[in-house]
Amino acid sequence: MYDLKKKKLSSKFSILLEKLNKASEKKQMSLLLDHPWDEPVEGAWLKKRENIAIYGTPYYDLASEEERRLLSVYETGAWWYTFIVFENLVSEYYMKIVNHGTLKRFPDVVTYMHHFCKEEIVHAMVFRKAMTHFKITPFPIPLNLREIYSHNAAMSEFPLKAIYLTILIEWLAENNAMEDCNDKGISVLSRAVAVEHHKEEARHIEWGKNMIREFIDVVPDFLQEAQQITAPMIRSMLDMAVSSVVVYSRVGFENKAFRNYKDLIPTVLNSDNRKKINSRIVAPMMRYFVELGICDPQNTENMKVWEEHGFGQDAIDALEYFKKKTATDTDIDNVMNKNYN
């Protein structure tokens, strides 16, 4: 049993909650009005050429231009479908938390969770409509999403772990989507889906980050468990984004090399281009992990976990940031401060 009766929200978090609630009350995404649904689909690229999985590998030259374009379509569609599944799960679970009454002592938190769930439902509807627009049929549900929720979404007295895992997935997926789709060279609709989604998702991420900051000391052993599970989870999600056999089969590459998945997938995952993209995606997250002690460069055993999953240099870069940061520096990782338009 956690002692929540004496817990009072910090003034910083209370101010953030007021800001978040006002923003959601002022403007929420419209399924009908916030995207150019009349855009033609012929010849559309849905993500940046430089971000398709095979870019920067020998496989790029083995693919035709149309196959590269189709890869941009199906890779983006696979992410959209992942968002649909995940955001439905989040809405279901967060309403379960609200109805359970775990957070009833913090009404502003509960109010924002209502906004959060409503926004996630609309997001899923938008992604579904975008898939229909571009004639992309659903994909298999990612196994790691099934596992995360089957293992961690059981109701508990204070479900901080589930909130943490949820926000990690949202943050990583959001960084990935904006890396891929915020570009003037791609479909106007695909870019609008990413940018409009970001406007609300940024608020969700900042809420989650600060829920962890606010309640981390309330839940025994949270930090220790987070140190163990975070690196492998991030690695799994990053690799899932670029190694879909279903996507490759849907493109229908003519060259037989694309059917040799034993060589194709490791080449894609370990390309220099993908490593650079991944580092940009995880950089703000790594700084957050260092801030909380989830990544502790002074702890040899903890650093071993991060290094084994390919994040050794990312951890070093995050630590260097804090060495140089001064007391007057602003929070560069506040997602709501980023202007992607």
N, C-alpha and C positions, 0 to 999 in steps of 0.2 A: 504494500500500500504506500503510495507516494503522498507526502505531506503537501497538498496543494492549498489547504485552508489558509495558510499564512502567506501564500504567494501573491505578490502584487506586481502588476506589469510596470516596467520601467517607463519613465516619461518619454524616452526616445522611441520605444516601441508603441506606446499609446499615440504619439504624434503620427507615426507611420500608419497605424491602423486608421486613424481619422482621415489621413490623406488617401489611403487606398479605398476606403468606403465611399468617400466623396467622388473619387474618380470613376468608380463603377456606377454610382448613381447618376453621374452626369452623362456618361456615354458608354454604351456597350455595343459590341459588334452586331451588325444587322446581317442576317442571312441573305437578304435581297438587295440591300442598298450599298454595301461597302466593297463590292468586287465587280469587275467588268465581265459579267456572265455572257455577253454577246460576242466575245472575242472568238475568231475562227481558230480551229484546231490544226488545220493543215500546216505541216512543216514547223510546228512549234517545238522549241527547246524549253524544257521545264527547269533546267538548272544550268549553271555555268559549265562550259566545255571543260575548263581546267579542273572541275570537281567530279567529273564522271570517273568511275572506279579505275578504268584502264588508262586514263591520261597519265603520261609520264612513264609508261611501261611499253615493252615491245608489242603488246597486244593492240595498242592504239593504231599502229600502222597496218595491222592485219584486218581491221574493221573498216567497212565502208562508211561514208559520211552518213548515210541513212541509218546504219546500225548504231553509230555513235549517238545520233539524235534520239533513236528509240531507247537507247540506254538511259539517256537523260530523262525520258518520259517514265520509264518503268522504275528507275531508282527513286525518283521523286514520288511516284505513286505508291511505292512500297513504304516510304516514310509517312505519307499521308495516311495510309491504312494503319500503320503502327500508332499514329496519333489518334485515329478513331478508336481503336481498341483501348489504348491506354487512358484516354480522357474519359471514356465511358466507365472504366474501372475506377478512376479517381473520383468521379462524381458519385458513383455508387458507394464507395468506401467513405468519402468525406461526409456524405449525408448520414451514413451509419454512425459516424463519430458524433455528429450533431444530435441525432436522435437518442443516442446512448446517454447524452448529458455530461460527458466527460469534461467539456469545456464551458459548462453553463455559468461558471463563476466569472467568465471573461466574455461578456456579451458582445463587445466590439469584435472579438475574434470570431465568434459564431456568426455575426452579421456578415463579416467578410467571407466566411466559408460558404454562406448562401450565395453571395455574388460569384465566388470562385466556381461553384458547381454549375450555376446557370451559364456562366461564360464557357465552361468546358463542354457543356451540352451543345451550345451553338457552334463552338469550334468543330466538334465532331460532325455536325451537320454540314458545315462549310467544306470540310475535307471530303466528305462523302459526295457532295454536289460537284466538287472539282474533279473527283475521280470519274463521275458520270459524264461530265462535260468533255473530258479527254478520252472517254471510252476505255477506262482502266478498270478491269474487274478486280475484286478483292484478292488478297494474298493470304497464305496460311498465317495464323496468329503466331507471332514470335514466341518460341518456347520460353525464353528467359523472362518475358513478361508474365507468362503463366506461373512460372516458378516464384517470381518475386511476390505476387499477390497470394498464391496458395500458401507460401511459407510465412508471410509477414503481415497479412491483412486481417488476421484474426483480431477480434475486439479485445482490448486490454484497458487497464485503468487509465493509462496515459500513453497513447500510441505514437510516441515521438519517433521511434524507429521507422514506422511506416511513412510518417510525414517526411522524414529525411530521405528515404529511398525514393519517394514520389518526386521530391523536388530535385534530386540528382538527375533522374530521368528527364524531367521537364527541362532542366537547365542545359544538359548535354544535347538533347534533341533540338532545343531552341537555337543554341549556338551553331549546331550543325545545319539547321534549316537556313539560317541567315547567311552562313558561309556559302551555301549552295545557291540560294535563290534570290538574294538581294543584289540584282545586277540588271542594268538596263538592256543587256543583250539578250535576255530571255523573254519568254512569254509574259505579257503584261499581267495576265491573270495569275500565273504562277507566282510572280513577284508580289502581287497584291495579297494573295493568300498568305505568304510568308510575313510581309510587313504588317498587315492588319492583325494577324495572329500575335505578332510580337508585342503589339501595343498593350494587350491584356496579359499575355504570358509573362511579360517583364514584371508586372505587378504580382503575379502568382509566385514567381521565383523570389522576389524580394521578401514577400510574406513568409515563404518557407525558410529562407536563409535566416530570417530574424526570429522565427519560431524556435529554431534550433538554438540560436544565441540566447534566447530568453529562457528556455527551459532545459538547457543541457545539464545544469546542475541538479535538476529535480529528479532525473531518471538515473538510477544507479547503473553503472557499467556501460552506459551508452557510449562514452568515448572509446573505451577499450574495444567494444564490438565494432564501432565505426572504423577504427584503425585496421581491423581485420578484413572487413567486407568491401570497403570502398574501392580499392584498386582493382580487384578482380571484376567487380561489377562494371566499372567504367571501361575496362578493357573489353569486356563482353559486348557492351553497347556500341562502342566504337567499331568493333569488327563486324557486328551485325549490320551496320549501316552500309558496308561496302562488299560484303561477301555472300550475296544472295544467289544461290543456284537457281531459284525460281525466276529471278530477274533475268539472268543470262539465258535461260531456256526460252523465256517469252520473247526476247529480242530475236532469237533464231539466227545467230551468227552463222554465216556460210562456212567460214574457215573452221576446220576440225579442231584446231588448237583450243578453241573456246569450250570444247566438250571435255577437255582434259583438266578437270577441276583440281586434281591433285597438284598440278603446276600453276594453274591460273590463280587460284585463291591466295596462296602464299605470296605470289608475285605482286598481286594487287595490294594485299595488306601491308607488305613490307617495302613498298615503293617509297622513294624519297619524297615524292609529291604528297602521298597520303600521310606520311609522318609529319610533314610541315602543316598540313591542314589540321591533323589531330592536335598538334601542339597549340595552334591558335584556338581550337575549340576548348581545350582543357585549361589554358593559361589562367583565366579568372577563377576557375573552380579550384585549381591547385593553390592559389593564393588564399582562398577561403579555407581549404583543408589545413594549410600551414597556420593560419590565424587561430583556428579552433584546436590545433594539436592533433588533428586526424592524420595529418602528415607531419611527422616530427623528425626533421633532419638530424637532430642530436641523438635520436634513438636508433641504434644500429639494427635491431630486429625489425622495427617499423620500416626503416628505409629499405631493408631487404625485400619486403613485400612490394613496395612501390617499384623498385628496380626490376624485380622478377616479372612484373607486368608491363615493363617498358616505359616507366614514368620517372626514371632516375634524373634525367636532365631537366624535365619539367619541374621536379621538386627543387632542384638547385636554382633554377631561374626564379621560382616563386620566393625562395629564401633570399635571393639577391635583391628582389624588389623591396622586401621588408628592411633589409639592411640600409637601403638608400632612402626609404620613406621618412619624411619628417612629420612632426606633429601638425603642421599646417596643410599638409597634402590632403586633397579631397579623396573621397571614396571612388576610385576609378572603376570599380567593379559593380557599382550600383546600376543594375540593368536598365532601370527606368530612366537613367540619364543619357542613354545612348540614342542618338538621332540617326535612324537608318533611312530616312527619306531623302 
